[in-house]
Every structure is written in structure tokens, then in C-alpha cells.
């Protein structure tokens, strides 16, 4: 994706922003949306961390699953999805990493509840590198634009102060927006009038519910640190891992699982017939009582669960807390699964 250098963050240019060292976020290539209405929602559970230093790209390259050098190049994408893993190859943090106009500065979006732990994790691994790690939560907020009824086009903004980029995981997840923290929802909505009318999220139309209908887990509650492997969290299907890059923490086991082709559990969407207590996890079992997986997040009659693929898709009916539930193979899973991966489904 070719990034325009003409679009500037005016606010950063006129204020001595602490933490960003006058860095500016680049504009992603924009495509005009054609929807009359779209949902504009503030992601209050997400936080931005600034990672700054002359070695920022090789530093993060050794810590995350994806190839950070892609956003370090001028013709690279504006953002990438990536996981931080522990030494045992299990997921610690799911993140979106954004480039800025400064080659020495990257922004890392993560779950707010895990932000302090991620900053501690980054500082632990910087060793002798001159890398600065701090929050820019007081300067920028994360928003999302989506239209649950159709796959959204990336909308056009009339304001050079905000950063607009398609979600790097799935097109259906909408558009990520990084906006100045002091910009109100009304002010932000006016920036997208050329693309349609911004509407507020509702119980039937919001980002969390959209993720659940797609089967995409996000954040420390749905992806508990140290509990699952990145391929179980669909990092390979969500454009979040590179199997060609060099070593990183947890890489050995991730590569071994990938090349074996055996991933028996994955996060999948689940439809419920009775609402669950969203503050706790719930076991998914067959009608015979065998455990098939676990629900890690739910809203209304939808949720996201880590399930044993073969039993979930080809086994007996499923239940949660004694009530029937349903799942299916997500449409965004690739059709051309390798022979090994297909075999894993029936083992």
C-alpha cells in the first residue's frame, strides 16, 4: 500500500506532544465508501503504546509473529496484525501495529487491561537497545467504522488530523481510526460526511457483536495470556503471522505446528439459544457430556469459543450450560486448506 506523505497530523505539528517526539501518523490510501449509513464506535477498551528508537523495527521483529519490516518500508502496509508470545509459544498479547511518518516510531494498539503488562514486557526485552516505551492514551483514541449489513469500504476523511486504515485482519471488521483524544464523536463524524451518515452503535449493531458473528477473539479476556497457541487464535487466517521471517520469541513451536498441519482447536463463532453471564467463561459440551471447548466471550445470542474443530463441526449437538448452541466453519477461513490441515479436521 502506497502511503501519501502529503497528509499531515496538524495537531502534532502545532503542539509539543510528549511521547511522540513530533512524530506524525501517515495517511493510508483511502477508498470512497458508498454506504448511506455506517456505525461509528469508540473502542474504549483499546490503548495505544508508542515504541520509539532507531532500532524499533528489529526490536519488534524479534518479539511478534508478523513481519514488522513490512511497515518499516515506504511501500509497506499502514498497519499489521501481530501476536506477542511467551517462550512456550502461547499468546500473551494480540495487537495491531501502526506505522508513523517517523521511521523510528511505531504505535502498538492493544487491550487496555493488558497495556501495562505489554509495556513491561517490551521494556524487559529491550536490554541495551535505546528503545522508549510509553502510552499515548492521553493523545489518541481508537475508533472503528463498520456497517454490519455489508462488507464496508474504507471511508474517506476530510480531516488530516486523523489516521484511517482498513482493519489488517479482515475487511469485514471495518476501518480503524486513530483520532486526537480531544476530538468528540460529533466532530469525528463530520469528517466522514462524504461517505455517509455516522450512526451510534446499538445492541444489535456494534463492533463486539460483529466480531462474535465472525468468530474473531480479541483482548485478554477472550485470548487469556498463556492459554492458547497463535494458530488456535487463527493468527494465520487473520494475516497476523509470517513463516518466512527470522526468529522471534515463541517462533519454534509456532513454525512446528504450522508445518505439521495439525491444529485441532480454533476460535470459532457460536450462536446461543440462551444468554450467558459474559463475565465468566463457559464450557461447550456435546449432548453426551464430552467437553468440546470453551466460550470466552458472548453478547446477546452470539459468542466466540475455542472449540475442537472436528467435534464441533461433525460431532453430536452442542450445549452450553445445558442449553443448545450452534457453530459453523467461518466463511473467512481459507478454502484452499492444505492436505495436512484438512486431515487435522477429521483426526
Secondary structure by P-SEA (a helix, b strand, c coil): ccccccccaaaaaaccccccccbbbbbcbbbbbcccbbbbbbcccbbbbbbbccaaaaaaaaccccccccccccccccbbbbbbbcccccccbbbbbbbcccccbbbbbccccaaaaaaaaaaaaccccbbbbbbccccbbbbbbbcccccccccccccccbbbbcccccccccbbbbccccccaaaaaaacccccbbbbbcccccaaaaaaaacccccccccccccccccccccccccccccccccccaaaaaaaaaaaccccbbbbbbbbcccccccbbbbbbcccccccccccccccccccccccccccccccccccccbbbbbcccccccccccaaaaaaacc
